[in-house]
Amino acid sequence: MSKEVQMSIKMEPELRDQFMAVAADRHRPAAQIIRDLMRLYIANSETPNVLTAETIRKSRLGEDVFQASNPADLFKQLGI
């Protein structure tokens, strides 16, 4: 079992009040939400993250690679 430590965070009172209100509305402890956000931030900071690694893999295999003459052509091919 890991040892828990405490951490202090400085923030504007209005931000804290809004956050605590949302946490209460969701019936979730504020500390758990902060831990979840920290885990998400760490996961999204991996180099490369999962999405980037998959995109690199596909491009090396020639999958999902688009050739376009200009941005408008690329957007049309992508359907956006």
Legacy VTK file of the C-alpha trace (Angstrom):
# vtk DataFile Version 3.0
C-alpha trace
ASCII
DATASET POLYDATA
POINTS 80 float
0.000 0.000 0.000
1.358 3.393 -0.965
1.802 6.206 1.497
-0.390 9.244 0.950
1.003 12.758 1.185
-0.696 16.109 1.393
-0.307 18.899 -1.129
-1.255 22.580 -1.009
-2.459 24.449 -4.069
-2.872 28.210 -4.322
-5.883 29.375 -6.313
-8.426 32.129 -6.499
-11.240 31.762 -3.964
-13.845 31.934 -6.741
-12.205 29.031 -8.582
-12.124 26.954 -5.405
-15.761 27.728 -4.635
-16.878 26.802 -8.153
-14.853 23.583 -8.094
-16.185 22.543 -4.688
-19.754 23.256 -5.820
-19.360 21.072 -8.922
-17.757 18.295 -6.858
-20.651 18.433 -4.395
-23.200 18.382 -7.230
-21.505 15.242 -8.591
-21.302 13.680 -5.109
-17.551 13.145 -5.526
-14.779 14.078 -3.122
-12.756 17.014 -4.421
-9.505 15.171 -3.659
-10.545 12.241 -5.843
-11.319 14.566 -8.745
-7.896 16.207 -8.367
-6.187 12.783 -8.337
-8.133 11.771 -11.464
-7.139 15.010 -13.206
-3.497 14.480 -12.259
-3.548 10.928 -13.669
-5.176 12.176 -16.869
-2.602 14.959 -17.207
0.241 12.473 -16.763
-1.259 10.044 -19.276
-1.719 12.835 -21.825
1.878 13.965 -21.301
3.461 10.664 -22.318
5.897 11.050 -25.182
4.541 10.011 -27.539
1.048 9.577 -26.201
-1.022 6.594 -27.355
-2.745 8.482 -30.184
0.521 9.909 -31.490
2.235 6.499 -31.355
-0.648 4.916 -33.281
-0.587 7.694 -35.882
3.177 7.251 -36.371
2.736 3.489 -36.724
-0.007 3.904 -39.336
1.925 6.481 -41.336
4.972 4.200 -41.464
2.720 1.497 -42.903
1.173 3.935 -45.363
-2.219 3.759 -43.652
-4.438 6.831 -43.331
-2.001 8.892 -45.401
-3.549 11.574 -47.590
-2.028 13.393 -50.552
-3.519 16.817 -51.119
-2.695 19.691 -53.428
-3.823 22.298 -50.898
-5.566 22.569 -47.508
-9.039 22.701 -49.066
-8.351 19.434 -50.919
-7.128 17.786 -47.707
-10.171 18.958 -45.753
-12.432 17.616 -48.502
-10.705 14.204 -48.354
-11.019 14.151 -44.573
-14.673 15.177 -44.723
-14.193 18.329 -42.683
LINES 1 81
80 0 1 2 3 4 5 6 7 8 9 10 11 12 13 14 15 16 17 18 19 20 21 22 23 24 25 26 27 28 29 30 31 32 33 34 35 36 37 38 39 40 41 42 43 44 45 46 47 48 49 50 51 52 53 54 55 56 57 58 59 60 61 62 63 64 65 66 67 68 69 70 71 72 73 74 75 76 77 78 79
